[in-house]
Amino acid sequence: MSVQTGHTGKNQNNNIASTPGKKTATQHSPSQSGGVQRNLKTRHVSMIALGGCIGTGLFMTSGSTIAKAGPGGGLVAYIAMGIMVYFLMTSLGELATNQPVSGSFATYNAKYVDPALGFAMGWNYWFNWAITVAVDISTAALLIQYWLPDTPGWVWSLVVLGIIFLINALTVSAFGETEYWLSLIKVITVIVFLVLGFAMIVGIMYHPAIGLGNFTYKDAPFVGGFPAILNVFLIAGFSFQGTELIGVTAGESEDPEHAVPKAIHSVFWRLLIFYMLSIFVIAAIIPYTSPNLLSAADGNIAMSPFTLVFRRAGLAAAASVMNAIVLTAVLSSANSGMYASTRMLYSLAEEGYAPKYFARTTKHGIPLASLLVTTIISLATFGSSIFGEKIYMWLVAASGLTGFIAWVGIAISHFRFRRAFIRQGHKLSELKYHAKLFPLGPIIALILCIIVIGGQNIDAFINWDWQQIGITYIGLPLVLILYFGYKIKNHTHIIPLDEVDVSPSKIATDDNTASA
């Protein structure tokens, strides 16, 4: 079985400075749109941020980092990527607490850098998640067919898509509650895995004790040197994709000033510890030479490092249990993807980058038009996987770099925001939350992001394989086309630091509606 791994109010600040080519936000009347509503509780935001990174990347592909770079190399890769993500999330936290909007980094790109960048990043991100939903519902069907192999996969894909649509069409609290419980299942799974793993390592549940012999087995702990570590940076980086969702949820959080910083700090350390300890346990129990580690990366549930450890601990139904857990992770990814893409399209309409119709919301604060068109695009992409496999492959490839490109936008936006904030005579004490180690943090994050993006397929350049280069890096020219196309059409420019609008948004609490 082959499993593909996917990526998981009016809250508009109406005082956005006008810039050439930039359409200012439209003030909607109640009859036109009630705006999205701030009904996500702090526990929702924290669990969405935590669960967003615990998915197929950890359950299926984490073992391949050990196979390719050894136990030491795998740990170094995840630590390095974890540090990069920490800097990015603190940068996003500073921006999101100053102006919590559903458009997140795309809005910040437009406000603090260049309206053309906000346009490109927003549409690119919407496109990515709409396609990722299609990938996830295809993967969910494969997982369900593990138990029901004689049933048609497309039926299960449509069922899953229908469920995801209904969850997102109800209320934002319905989405938050669903994500909370789906994420909690994944968190509990990791905790149980760690407890059993350490019990086996020290000899409580396995005799004799497994110990740490695999860390010095053959060429361990570091296999292949720095090039191998650089190679697994990519795997580790993809595992952390989705952390930027915390910026999107800020637009509908009841208390973004406290919820976002709390989620960033508590979630980062828990997440990094989860990954580090999981890699440690896998490396201790399964030698890096085991072919099972690479088989799991290809989607074989039975060879997942989690499955192997559970089975060795005596759980007879380990493969079936892990199949259910991975299905939970995929459903969570699809649910988050539908939410993220819908809110991004809604925000693009609010900013004037998309038809105003997509900014309309129901009485429950759901941008239904944005949800419908996103669902249609996901369904069309899924259809291409059945009737046009090559088209589907290119669509999925085009979305592959989007998360890393979004991270680059976060680093640049924060760097520009902070410089403009200080240039205009403000003090850091005025910020509700400020990232540490500025400007070192965003600079380090930016450099690491560029390294990861550039290193996606080094072999294709070495062998000068144009097809592989195109498939791997197609996301970059798409963003550039959007950026320069909007820039040329609307004659936008990079906003001077003295003109950047760094004023915080005002959050209305009446009826829990997010507004500026």
Sequence and secondary structure as in RCSB ss.txt:
>XXXX:A:sequence
MSVQTGHTGKNQNNNIASTPGKKTATQHSPSQSGGVQRNLKTRHVSMIALGGCIGTGLFMTSGSTIAKAGPGGGL
VAYIAMGIMVYFLMTSLGELATNQPVSGSFATYNAKYVDPALGFAMGWNYWFNWAITVAVDISTAALLIQYWLPD
TPGWVWSLVVLGIIFLINALTVSAFGETEYWLSLIKVITVIVFLVLGFAMIVGIMYHPAIGLGNFTYKDAPFVGG
FPAILNVFLIAGFSFQGTELIGVTAGESEDPEHAVPKAIHSVFWRLLIFYMLSIFVIAAIIPYTSPNLLSAADGN
IAMSPFTLVFRRAGLAAAASVMNAIVLTAVLSSANSGMYASTRMLYSLAEEGYAPKYFARTTKHGIPLASLLVTT
IISLATFGSSIFGEKIYMWLVAASGLTGFIAWVGIAISHFRFRRAFIRQGHKLSELKYHAKLFPLGPIIALILCI
IVIGGQNIDAFINWDWQQIGITYIGLPLVLILYFGYKIKNHTHIIPLDEVDVSPSKIATDDNTASA
>XXXX:A:secstr
         TT  TT    TT        TTT    B  B HHHHHHHHHHTTSSHIIIIIHHHHHHHHHHHHHH
HHHHHHHHHHHHHHHHHHHHHHHS  TTHHHHHHHHHT HHHHHHHHHHHHHHHHHHHHHHHHHHHHHHTTT TT
S HHHHHHHHHHHHHHHHHH HHHHHHHHHHHHHHHHHHHHHHHHHHHHHHHTSSSSS  TTGGGGSTT SS SH
HHHHHHHHHHHHHHTTTTTHHHHHGGGBS HHHHHHHHHHHHHHHHHHHHHHHHHHHHHHS TT THHHHHHTT 
GGG HHHHHHHHTT TTHHHHHHHHHHHHHHHHHHHHHHHHHHHHHHHHHHTSS GGGG   TTS  HHHHHHHH
HHHHHHHHHHHH HHHHHHHHHHHTTHHHHHHHHHHHHHHHHHHHHHHTT  GGGSSS  SSTTHHHHHHHHHHH
HHHHTTTHHHHHTT HHHHHHHHTHHHHHHHHHHHHHHHHT     GGG          GGGB   
